[in-house]
Amino acid sequence: MLDEFNERMSKIEEIDPYVKAYLYDISYHRWSRVHATMNRTWTITSNIAESLNAVTKYGRELPIVELLEYMRTLLERWTKKKLLKVKGTFTYLGFKFNKELDENRTLSHKLRVRASTDYIHTVLDGVRRYIVCLENKRCSCGQFQLDELSCPHALAALRHRDESFEQYCSPYYTREKLLRTYEIPVNSLLDESKWNVPQHISEEVVNPHIGRKR
């Protein structure tokens, strides 16, 4: 990941060196995931509200109760879809993470490994050199500790040790944890007639314009 960042910054500099200088002055850790001082996980969005607004475009025109039911059924549909996908996965990791691991494993086969200690390894990729510390789950490429999933260099080191990857990835990526996540039910709303509130209050909730002075 660090190599990829440096490569892209070099291309930016070739196009316009002032742009690279501007990004440097901002400080890389403010916008670059590989330089971040905290774990930003795999997904970054500048404005999640805009994403939700796009999904709920039509629902926002509904009265409040219908809007709540629209949002509830939306979450219910998403959760059920995710749950079925996890149930159809029979690998140790969830589908997305297992696919990423397989891609890293393919890349790892072209790497050469030199062991310094039981947990520290030097991994050679052509002329490039990476240091992997399995004990701390870190690699100088930055990907191992950011993704919390074994990078190609870590997998090469693990193969050199004849060790499996399971304890070197986040437990939240496992099929077991994902099943527990999506088995949480999205509770249904009671029928409006069952609400234990006065009728005039119920009507004002459904239609906030009722009772307002003109």
MIDODO-972464 format. One record per residue (C-alpha): x, y, z; residue number from 1; residue in one letter. Coordinates in steps of 0.05 Angstrom, whole numbers. Example, Ala and Ser with C-alpha at 12.3 -4.5 7.8 and 13.67 -1.06 7.14 Angstrom:
BEGIN
+--------+--------+--------+-----+---+
:      x :      y :      z :   k : r :
+--------+--------+--------+-----+---+
:    246 :    -90 :    156 :   1 : A :
:    273 :    -21 :    143 :   2 : S :
+--------+--------+--------+-----+---+
***
This chain:
BEGIN
+--------+--------+--------+-----+---+
:      x :      y :      z :   k : r :
+--------+--------+--------+-----+---+
:      0 :      0 :      0 :   1 : M :
:     57 :     48 :     16 :   2 : L :
:     90 :     31 :    -50 :   3 : D :
:     25 :     44 :    -87 :   4 : E :
:     17 :    111 :    -52 :   5 : F :
:     88 :    132 :    -69 :   6 : N :
:     78 :    111 :   -142 :   7 : E :
:     15 :    151 :   -149 :   8 : R :
:     46 :    212 :   -116 :   9 : M :
:    104 :    208 :   -166 :  10 : S :
:     54 :    208 :   -223 :  11 : K :
:     20 :    269 :   -193 :  12 : I :
:     87 :    304 :   -188 :  13 : E :
:    101 :    290 :   -261 :  14 : E :
:     36 :    323 :   -280 :  15 : I :
:     41 :    382 :   -233 :  16 : D :
:     93 :    387 :   -176 :  17 : P :
:     51 :    442 :   -143 :  18 : Y :
:     -6 :    393 :   -130 :  19 : V :
:     41 :    345 :    -94 :  20 : K :
:     68 :    403 :    -53 :  21 : A :
:     -3 :    424 :    -35 :  22 : Y :
:    -21 :    353 :    -13 :  23 : L :
:     43 :    348 :     28 :  24 : Y :
:     27 :    414 :     63 :  25 : D :
:    -41 :    387 :     83 :  26 : I :
:     -5 :    329 :    116 :  27 : S :
:    -13 :    259 :     88 :  28 : Y :
:    -43 :    230 :    152 :  29 : H :
:   -105 :    274 :    144 :  30 : R :
:   -127 :    240 :     80 :  31 : W :
:    -83 :    180 :     64 :  32 : S :
:   -104 :    115 :     96 :  33 : R :
:    -33 :     86 :     95 :  34 : V :
:     -8 :    147 :    134 :  35 : H :
:    -67 :    151 :    182 :  36 : A :
:    -53 :    152 :    256 :  37 : T :
:   -116 :    111 :    269 :  38 : M :
:   -149 :     52 :    235 :  39 : N :
:   -200 :     77 :    185 :  40 : R :
:   -221 :      7 :    164 :  41 : T :
:   -233 :    -13 :     92 :  42 : W :
:   -288 :     37 :     75 :  43 : T :
:   -281 :    113 :     76 :  44 : I :
:   -336 :    160 :     55 :  45 : T :
:   -336 :    235 :     59 :  46 : S :
:   -410 :    241 :     72 :  47 : N :
:   -451 :    179 :     90 :  48 : I :
:   -514 :    222 :     95 :  49 : A :
:   -511 :    234 :     19 :  50 : E :
:   -508 :    159 :      7 :  51 : S :
:   -569 :    147 :     51 :  52 : L :
:   -606 :    205 :     19 :  53 : N :
:   -598 :    173 :    -49 :  54 : A :
:   -625 :    106 :    -25 :  55 : V :
:   -684 :    137 :     12 :  56 : T :
:   -701 :    188 :    -42 :  57 : K :
:   -773 :    165 :    -50 :  58 : Y :
:   -785 :    144 :     22 :  59 : G :
:   -772 :    215 :     48 :  60 : R :
:   -836 :    239 :     15 :  61 : E :
:   -878 :    192 :     58 :  62 : L :
:   -913 :    210 :    124 :  63 : P :
:   -872 :    194 :    186 :  64 : I :
:   -901 :    125 :    201 :  65 : V :
:   -895 :    101 :    130 :  66 : E :
:   -825 :    130 :    128 :  67 : L :
:   -805 :     91 :    189 :  68 : L :
:   -833 :     27 :    159 :  69 : E :
:   -797 :     42 :     93 :  70 : Y :
:   -731 :     49 :    131 :  71 : M :
:   -745 :    -13 :    172 :  72 : R :
:   -760 :    -57 :    112 :  73 : T :
:   -698 :    -30 :     77 :  74 : L :
:   -654 :    -51 :    135 :  75 : L :
:   -691 :   -117 :    140 :  76 : E :
:   -678 :   -131 :     66 :  77 : R :
:   -605 :   -113 :     72 :  78 : W :
:   -595 :   -155 :    134 :  79 : T :
:   -630 :   -215 :    104 :  80 : K :
:   -589 :   -210 :     40 :  81 : K :
:   -524 :   -207 :     80 :  82 : K :
:   -545 :   -265 :    125 :  83 : L :
:   -562 :   -310 :     66 :  84 : L :
:   -494 :   -294 :     34 :  85 : K :
:   -457 :   -312 :     98 :  86 : V :
:   -496 :   -376 :    106 :  87 : K :
:   -477 :   -395 :     35 :  88 : G :
:   -403 :   -385 :     52 :  89 : T :
:   -365 :   -446 :     77 :  90 : F :
:   -295 :   -417 :     86 :  91 : T :
:   -264 :   -394 :    151 :  92 : Y :
:   -271 :   -321 :    130 :  93 : L :
:   -330 :   -286 :     99 :  94 : G :
:   -334 :   -284 :     23 :  95 : F :
:   -305 :   -214 :     14 :  96 : K :
:   -246 :   -225 :     60 :  97 : F :
:   -232 :   -295 :     35 :  98 : N :
:   -229 :   -268 :    -36 :  99 : K :
:   -179 :   -215 :    -14 : 100 : E :
:   -138 :   -268 :     21 : 101 : L :
:   -137 :   -313 :    -41 : 102 : D :
:   -112 :   -255 :    -83 : 103 : E :
:    -57 :   -241 :    -32 : 104 : N :
:    -39 :   -314 :    -30 : 105 : R :
:    -30 :   -316 :   -106 : 106 : T :
:     16 :   -255 :   -102 : 107 : L :
:     56 :   -287 :    -46 : 108 : S :
:     81 :   -346 :    -87 : 109 : H :
:    131 :   -303 :   -126 : 110 : K :
:    163 :   -276 :    -62 : 111 : L :
:    227 :   -300 :    -29 : 112 : R :
:    234 :   -303 :     47 : 113 : V :
:    292 :   -298 :     95 : 114 : R :
:    278 :   -311 :    168 : 115 : A :
:    314 :   -265 :    218 : 116 : S :
:    279 :   -294 :    280 : 117 : T :
:    218 :   -338 :    292 : 118 : D :
:    172 :   -279 :    279 : 119 : Y :
:    212 :   -228 :    239 : 120 : I :
:    223 :   -242 :    165 : 121 : H :
:    253 :   -205 :    106 : 122 : T :
:    210 :   -215 :     45 : 123 : V :
:    240 :   -201 :    -24 : 124 : L :
:    198 :   -180 :    -83 : 125 : D :
:    248 :   -169 :   -139 : 126 : G :
:    291 :   -110 :   -116 : 127 : V :
:    241 :    -90 :    -63 : 128 : R :
:    249 :   -112 :      9 : 129 : R :
:    195 :   -116 :     62 : 130 : Y :
:    200 :   -131 :    137 : 131 : I :
:    145 :   -174 :    167 : 132 : V :
:    135 :   -181 :    242 : 133 : C :
:     84 :   -236 :    253 : 134 : L :
:     84 :   -227 :    328 : 135 : E :
:     58 :   -155 :    322 : 136 : N :
:     20 :   -169 :    257 : 137 : K :
:     56 :   -114 :    219 : 138 : R :
:     90 :   -107 :    152 : 139 : C :
:    131 :    -49 :    125 : 140 : S :
:     83 :    -46 :     65 : 141 : C :
:     29 :    -22 :    113 : 142 : G :
:    -26 :    -68 :     88 : 143 : Q :
:    -21 :   -122 :    142 : 144 : F :
:    -36 :    -75 :    200 : 145 : Q :
:    -86 :    -32 :    163 : 146 : L :
:   -130 :    -87 :    134 : 147 : D :
:   -119 :   -134 :    194 : 148 : E :
:   -113 :   -188 :    142 : 149 : L :
:    -49 :   -223 :    120 : 150 : S :
:    -16 :   -185 :     62 : 151 : C :
:     24 :   -223 :      8 : 152 : P :
:     88 :   -213 :     47 : 153 : H :
:     58 :   -240 :    112 : 154 : A :
:     30 :   -300 :     75 : 155 : L :
:     98 :   -314 :     46 : 156 : A :
:    128 :   -312 :    116 : 157 : A :
:     73 :   -357 :    142 : 158 : L :
:     85 :   -408 :     87 : 159 : R :
:    160 :   -405 :    104 : 160 : H :
:    141 :   -423 :    176 : 161 : R :
:     90 :   -475 :    152 : 162 : D :
:     37 :   -438 :    192 : 163 : E :
:    -35 :   -422 :    177 : 164 : S :
:    -65 :   -352 :    171 : 165 : F :
:   -124 :   -358 :    219 : 166 : E :
:    -94 :   -324 :    279 : 167 : Q :
:    -66 :   -268 :    236 : 168 : Y :
:   -131 :   -237 :    213 : 169 : C :
:   -186 :   -199 :    249 : 170 : S :
:   -237 :   -244 :    283 : 171 : P :
:   -291 :   -198 :    257 : 172 : Y :
:   -277 :   -224 :    186 : 173 : Y :
:   -294 :   -296 :    204 : 174 : T :
:   -358 :   -330 :    181 : 175 : R :
:   -377 :   -343 :    254 : 176 : E :
:   -374 :   -269 :    273 : 177 : K :
:   -411 :   -248 :    209 : 178 : L :
:   -466 :   -298 :    224 : 179 : L :
:   -475 :   -269 :    293 : 180 : R :
:   -476 :   -198 :    265 : 181 : T :
:   -531 :   -210 :    214 : 182 : Y :
:   -573 :   -256 :    258 : 183 : E :
:   -595 :   -195 :    299 : 184 : I :
:   -668 :   -185 :    279 : 185 : P :
:   -697 :   -121 :    252 : 186 : V :
:   -760 :   -115 :    294 : 187 : N :
:   -826 :    -99 :    261 : 188 : S :
:   -868 :    -38 :    278 : 189 : L :
:   -933 :    -49 :    312 : 190 : L :
:   -997 :    -35 :    274 : 191 : D :
:  -1017 :     37 :    285 : 192 : E :
:  -1083 :     15 :    316 : 193 : S :
:  -1044 :    -19 :    372 : 194 : K :
:  -1007 :     44 :    394 : 195 : W :
:  -1024 :     61 :    465 : 196 : N :
:  -1030 :    136 :    453 : 197 : V :
:  -1089 :    184 :    448 : 198 : P :
:  -1120 :    188 :    379 : 199 : Q :
:  -1106 :    262 :    369 : 200 : H :
:  -1032 :    251 :    385 : 201 : I :
:  -1028 :    192 :    337 : 202 : S :
:  -1058 :    235 :    282 : 203 : E :
:  -1009 :    292 :    295 : 204 : E :
:   -950 :    243 :    291 : 205 : V :
:   -974 :    216 :    224 : 206 : V :
:   -992 :    285 :    198 : 207 : N :
:   -954 :    341 :    233 : 208 : P :
:   -996 :    394 :    197 : 209 : H :
:  -1057 :    375 :    238 : 210 : I :
:  -1071 :    424 :    294 : 211 : G :
:  -1023 :    477 :    269 : 212 : R :
:  -1048 :    548 :    269 : 213 : K :
:  -1052 :    580 :    201 : 214 : R :
+--------+--------+--------+-----+---+
***
